[in-house]
C-alpha cells in the first residue's frame, strides 16, 4: 500500500527531444501541487539537468531508487541513465523512442504495484515509437496492452467540457463504418465509468449525432436511426440519463450551459475542435477503462518550441491536478 500522506504520482519524461523535460521542470515549481502530491519523475537526470540549465530553471529532483518511492516526501527522480547528453532537440530518434517506452513500462509497474496512485505521461511523438519498432501508435494503445485492458477509451477535459471519443485517430471516410452498436455501447459504458472517477453523481450524458442536425430523421444520414438511437434507448431503459442523439452544432453549447455533465462524441475533430478552442493550453487527456489512473497533457512534443523556454506547462499542471482528483475519488469508491 502507498504509505505517503500526499498523493504519489509517477511522471514519465516522454520524448526527451520534445518539450516534456521543460514542462515537467516548470510543473515542479508549482507550490500548490507540492502541497497536494509528490511527483516521482521517471526519466534521465542528464536531460533534465541540462534542460534546467539551458532554460534557467531550478532543479529540485533528488535521485531515489524504486524501493524508496513509498517513503518519498519531496519530488524525486528515478534515473534510468539512458542518455549521455541531450538528444538533438526537435528531432525524432530511435533512442528517444526506446527511452519513452522504458519510462512508460516502469511507471505502469509502479502503479500496478500500488507504489503510486497514478501516472502522468509527458508527450511523445508517434514517429519515435515507429523508429523504436513499437507496434503501438501512442500511449493509449500501449497502456491498454501493458495492463491487458480490452475495453478502453480516450477522454478529455478542458474549457468546461468533459467528453469521450467513440473513434480516435481514424480517417473520416472510415468513421461511419466503425460506429457499430458494440462500439457505442462500450463507449457510453466507459463514459459512465469516467463520470464515477470524476466524482460526478447521477450524471447527464449527452450523445452527439454523427451527421449534420443529427441526421434530421434520416434526411442527412442513417447512422442516428440505425445505430446511435437504439443504443441510447438501451441505457435509458436501465435508468441512465443518456440523452441524444444531439445535433453536434448545439451539443457543446448545451453542455457549457449546464445541461450535460459529460459528452460522448463520434470522432476526433468533432470533440477536439471545440475543446481546444475553449482551452488550448489547459486541456487534459485521460484514459478510461484501465486498472490504473493515467492522465496526460492534451498536446504534442512541440518540437518547434524546444530550447526556447516558451513551452506552456498549464496542460501538464492540469493533468497532475486531474490525476490527484481521480485518485481521491477512487479512494472513496
C-alpha positions as CSV (number, residue, x, y, z in Angstrom):
1,X,0.0,0.0,0.0
2,X,1.0,3.6,-0.6
3,X,2.4,5.0,2.7
4,X,2.8,8.7,1.9
5,X,0.1,11.0,3.2
6,X,0.3,13.0,0.0
7,X,-0.8,11.5,-3.3
8,X,2.2,9.9,-5.0
9,X,2.2,10.1,-8.8
10,X,4.7,8.8,-11.4
11,X,5.5,11.3,-14.2
12,X,7.1,9.9,-17.4
13,X,9.6,12.2,-19.2
14,X,8.1,11.3,-22.6
15,X,10.1,12.3,-25.7
16,X,13.5,13.6,-24.5
17,X,13.8,15.7,-27.7
18,X,10.5,17.4,-27.1
19,X,9.1,19.8,-24.6
20,X,8.4,17.1,-22.0
21,X,11.5,17.8,-19.9
22,X,10.8,21.6,-19.8
23,X,7.2,21.3,-18.8
24,X,8.0,18.8,-16.1
25,X,10.6,21.1,-14.7
26,X,8.1,24.0,-14.8
27,X,5.4,21.9,-13.2
28,X,7.7,21.0,-10.3
29,X,7.8,24.7,-9.4
30,X,4.1,24.8,-8.7
31,X,3.8,25.2,-4.9
32,X,0.1,24.2,-4.8
33,X,0.9,20.9,-6.4
34,X,3.7,20.3,-4.0
35,X,1.2,20.6,-1.1
36,X,-1.1,18.0,-2.6
37,X,1.2,15.5,-4.2
38,X,4.7,14.1,-4.6
39,X,5.8,13.5,-8.1
40,X,8.2,10.7,-9.0
41,X,9.7,11.6,-12.3
42,X,10.9,8.6,-14.4
43,X,13.5,9.8,-16.9
44,X,17.1,10.8,-17.3
45,X,18.9,13.2,-15.0
46,X,21.3,14.5,-17.6
47,X,18.5,15.5,-19.9
48,X,16.5,17.2,-17.1
49,X,19.6,19.0,-15.6
50,X,20.8,20.3,-18.9
51,X,17.3,21.4,-19.8
52,X,17.1,23.3,-16.5
53,X,20.5,24.9,-17.1
54,X,19.5,25.9,-20.6
55,X,16.1,27.3,-19.6
56,X,17.5,28.9,-16.3
57,X,15.1,26.8,-14.3
58,X,15.8,25.5,-10.8
59,X,16.4,21.8,-10.4
60,X,14.8,20.2,-7.4
61,X,14.9,16.5,-8.0
62,X,16.7,14.1,-5.8
63,X,17.5,10.7,-7.1
64,X,15.9,7.7,-5.4
65,X,15.6,4.0,-6.1
66,X,12.3,2.3,-6.7
67,X,12.2,0.8,-3.2
68,X,12.3,4.4,-1.8
69,X,9.2,5.6,-3.7
70,X,6.7,5.0,-0.9
71,X,8.7,6.9,1.6
72,X,9.3,9.9,-0.7
73,X,8.1,13.2,0.8
74,X,9.5,15.5,-1.9
75,X,9.5,15.4,-5.7
76,X,12.1,12.8,-6.8
77,X,13.7,11.1,-9.8
78,X,14.1,7.6,-10.9
79,X,17.1,8.0,-13.2
80,X,17.4,5.4,-16.0
81,X,20.6,7.0,-17.4
82,X,19.8,6.1,-21.0
83,X,21.3,9.3,-22.4
84,X,24.9,10.6,-22.3
85,X,23.9,14.1,-23.2
86,X,20.9,16.0,-24.5
87,X,19.5,14.4,-27.7
88,X,19.2,16.7,-30.8
89,X,16.3,18.9,-29.9
90,X,13.2,18.9,-32.1
91,X,14.1,15.7,-34.0
92,X,12.6,12.2,-33.6
93,X,15.0,9.5,-32.9
94,X,15.1,5.7,-32.2
95,X,16.9,6.3,-28.8
96,X,14.1,8.7,-27.7
97,X,11.5,6.2,-28.7
98,X,13.1,3.3,-26.8
99,X,13.6,5.6,-23.7
100,X,10.0,6.7,-23.8
101,X,8.9,3.1,-23.8
102,X,11.0,2.2,-20.9
103,X,9.8,5.2,-18.9
104,X,6.2,4.1,-19.5
105,X,6.7,0.4,-18.7
106,X,8.3,1.3,-15.4
107,X,5.5,3.8,-14.5
108,X,2.9,1.1,-15.2
109,X,4.9,-1.3,-13.0
110,X,4.9,1.2,-10.1
111,X,1.1,1.8,-10.5
112,X,0.3,-1.9,-10.7
113,X,2.3,-2.5,-7.5
114,X,0.3,0.3,-5.8
115,X,3.6,2.3,-5.2
116,X,2.0,5.3,-6.9
117,X,-1.7,6.3,-7.2
118,X,-1.5,7.0,-10.9
119,X,0.7,8.1,-13.8
120,X,1.0,11.3,-15.8
121,X,2.7,11.0,-19.2
122,X,4.6,13.8,-20.9
123,X,4.1,13.9,-24.7
124,X,5.7,11.6,-27.2
125,X,5.9,11.8,-30.9
126,X,4.3,8.9,-32.8
127,X,7.3,8.7,-35.1
128,X,9.7,7.8,-32.3
129,X,7.6,4.8,-31.4
130,X,7.8,3.7,-35.1
131,X,11.6,4.2,-35.1
132,X,11.8,2.1,-31.9
133,X,9.9,-0.7,-33.6
134,X,6.9,-0.4,-31.4
135,X,3.7,-1.9,-32.7
136,X,1.7,0.9,-31.0
137,X,0.9,4.3,-32.3
138,X,0.7,6.1,-28.9
139,X,0.5,5.9,-25.2
140,X,-3.2,4.9,-25.0
141,X,-2.9,1.7,-27.0
142,X,0.4,0.7,-25.3
143,X,-1.1,1.3,-21.8
144,X,-4.0,-0.9,-22.7
145,X,-1.6,-3.7,-23.8
146,X,0.6,-3.4,-20.7
147,X,-2.4,-3.6,-18.4
148,X,-4.2,-6.3,-20.6
149,X,-7.2,-4.0,-20.9
150,X,-9.6,-4.8,-23.8
151,X,-12.2,-2.0,-23.4
152,X,-10.7,1.5,-23.0
153,X,-11.4,4.9,-24.3
154,X,-9.7,8.3,-24.8
155,X,-11.4,11.1,-22.8
156,X,-10.7,14.8,-22.3
157,X,-11.4,17.7,-20.0
158,X,-10.9,21.3,-20.8
159,X,-12.8,24.6,-21.2
160,X,-15.7,23.4,-19.1
161,X,-16.2,20.3,-21.2
162,X,-15.8,16.6,-20.3
163,X,-16.0,14.1,-23.1
164,X,-15.0,10.8,-24.6
165,X,-14.4,9.8,-28.2
166,X,-16.2,6.8,-29.9
167,X,-13.5,6.7,-32.6
168,X,-10.0,8.1,-32.2
169,X,-7.4,8.7,-34.9
170,X,-9.4,7.4,-37.9
171,X,-9.8,8.8,-41.4
172,X,-13.3,10.4,-41.7
173,X,-14.0,8.1,-44.6
174,X,-13.9,5.2,-42.2
175,X,-15.7,6.6,-39.2
176,X,-19.3,5.7,-40.3
177,X,-18.4,2.0,-40.7
178,X,-16.7,2.0,-37.3
179,X,-19.7,3.4,-35.4
180,X,-21.2,0.0,-34.6
181,X,-23.6,-0.8,-31.8
182,X,-21.0,-2.7,-29.7
183,X,-18.5,0.2,-30.0
184,X,-21.1,2.8,-29.0
185,X,-22.4,0.6,-26.2
186,X,-18.8,0.3,-24.9
187,X,-18.1,4.0,-25.3
188,X,-21.2,5.0,-23.3
189,X,-20.3,2.5,-20.6
190,X,-16.8,4.0,-20.4
191,X,-18.4,7.4,-20.2
192,X,-20.4,6.3,-17.1
193,X,-17.2,5.0,-15.6
194,X,-15.4,8.2,-16.3
195,X,-18.1,10.1,-14.5
196,X,-17.6,8.0,-11.4
197,X,-13.8,8.7,-11.5
198,X,-14.5,12.4,-11.9
199,X,-16.9,12.3,-8.9
200,X,-20.0,13.1,-11.0
201,X,-23.1,11.7,-9.3
202,X,-26.2,10.9,-11.4
203,X,-24.6,12.4,-14.5
204,X,-26.5,13.5,-17.5
205,X,-24.6,12.3,-20.6
206,X,-25.2,14.0,-24.0
207,X,-24.5,11.8,-27.0
208,X,-23.6,13.6,-30.2
209,X,-25.1,12.8,-33.6
210,X,-22.8,11.9,-36.4
211,X,-24.5,13.8,-39.2
212,X,-25.5,17.4,-39.5
213,X,-28.6,18.1,-37.5
214,X,-28.2,14.5,-36.1
215,X,-29.4,13.2,-39.4
216,X,-32.7,15.1,-39.5
217,X,-34.8,11.9,-39.3
218,X,-32.8,10.2,-42.0
219,X,-32.6,13.1,-44.5
220,X,-28.8,13.5,-43.9
221,X,-27.8,10.0,-43.0
222,X,-29.0,6.9,-41.2
223,X,-26.3,6.4,-38.5
224,X,-28.5,8.0,-35.9
225,X,-31.6,5.9,-36.7
226,X,-29.8,2.6,-37.2
227,X,-27.1,2.7,-34.5
228,X,-26.9,5.7,-32.2
229,X,-30.6,6.0,-31.1
230,X,-31.1,2.2,-30.3
231,X,-28.0,2.2,-28.1
232,X,-29.2,5.3,-26.2
233,X,-32.5,3.7,-25.6
234,X,-30.8,0.6,-24.1
235,X,-29.1,2.8,-21.5
236,X,-32.3,4.8,-20.9
237,X,-34.2,1.5,-20.1
238,X,-31.5,0.9,-17.4
239,X,-32.3,4.2,-15.8
240,X,-29.3,6.0,-17.1
241,X,-29.6,9.7,-18.0
242,X,-28.2,9.3,-21.5
243,X,-29.7,11.8,-24.0
244,X,-29.5,12.1,-27.7
245,X,-28.5,11.9,-30.4
246,X,-28.0,15.7,-30.0
247,X,-27.1,17.8,-33.1
248,X,-23.4,18.4,-32.9
249,X,-23.7,22.1,-33.6
250,X,-25.6,22.6,-30.4
251,X,-24.2,19.9,-28.2
252,X,-21.3,21.8,-26.8
253,X,-23.2,25.0,-26.1
254,X,-25.8,23.0,-24.2
255,X,-23.1,21.3,-22.2
256,X,-21.5,24.6,-21.3
257,X,-24.9,25.8,-20.2
258,X,-25.1,23.0,-17.7
259,X,-27.5,20.7,-19.5
260,X,-25.0,17.8,-19.7
261,X,-22.2,16.7,-17.4
262,X,-20.3,14.5,-19.9
263,X,-20.4,14.1,-23.6
264,X,-20.0,11.1,-26.0
265,X,-18.6,12.3,-29.3
266,X,-18.3,10.3,-32.6
267,X,-14.9,11.3,-33.9
268,X,-11.7,13.2,-33.1
269,X,-12.2,16.6,-34.6
270,X,-15.9,16.8,-33.6
271,X,-14.7,16.8,-30.0
272,X,-11.3,18.4,-30.1
273,X,-12.0,21.5,-32.2
274,X,-14.4,23.0,-29.6
275,X,-12.4,21.8,-26.6
276,X,-9.1,23.2,-27.9
277,X,-10.8,26.4,-29.0
278,X,-12.0,26.9,-25.4
279,X,-8.9,25.8,-23.6
280,X,-5.9,25.3,-25.9
281,X,-3.3,25.4,-23.1
282,X,-5.1,23.6,-20.3
283,X,-6.8,20.6,-21.8
284,X,-6.1,17.1,-20.4
285,X,-6.3,13.7,-22.0
286,X,-7.1,10.7,-19.7
287,X,-7.6,7.0,-20.4
288,X,-10.8,5.4,-19.2
289,X,-11.1,1.7,-18.6
290,X,-7.6,1.0,-17.3
291,X,-7.0,-0.5,-13.9
292,X,-4.6,2.4,-13.2
293,X,-5.1,6.2,-13.5
294,X,-3.4,7.8,-16.4
295,X,-3.6,11.5,-17.5
296,X,-1.6,13.5,-20.0
297,X,-1.3,17.0,-21.4
298,X,-3.5,17.5,-24.4
299,X,-0.7,18.5,-26.7
300,X,2.3,17.0,-28.5
301,X,6.0,17.3,-28.3
302,X,6.1,20.8,-29.9
303,X,9.5,20.3,-31.5
304,X,9.3,23.9,-32.8
305,X,9.4,25.2,-29.2
306,X,12.2,23.1,-27.8
307,X,15.1,25.1,-26.3
308,X,13.3,28.4,-26.5
309,X,11.9,28.4,-23.0
310,X,8.4,29.1,-24.4
311,X,6.7,25.8,-23.6
312,X,3.5,26.4,-21.5
313,X,3.2,23.9,-18.6
314,X,-0.6,24.6,-18.0
315,X,-1.8,21.4,-19.6
316,X,0.8,19.3,-17.6
317,X,-0.2,21.0,-14.4
318,X,-3.9,20.4,-15.1
319,X,-3.1,16.7,-15.9
320,X,-1.5,16.4,-12.5
321,X,-4.4,18.0,-10.8
322,X,-6.8,15.7,-12.6
323,X,-4.8,12.6,-11.6
324,X,-5.0,13.8,-8.0
325,X,-8.7,14.3,-8.2
326,X,-9.2,10.8,-9.8
327,X,-7.0,9.2,-7.2
328,X,-9.1,10.8,-4.4
329,X,-12.3,9.7,-6.0
330,X,-11.1,6.1,-6.3
331,X,-10.3,6.1,-2.6
332,X,-14.0,7.0,-1.9
333,X,-15.4,4.1,-4.0
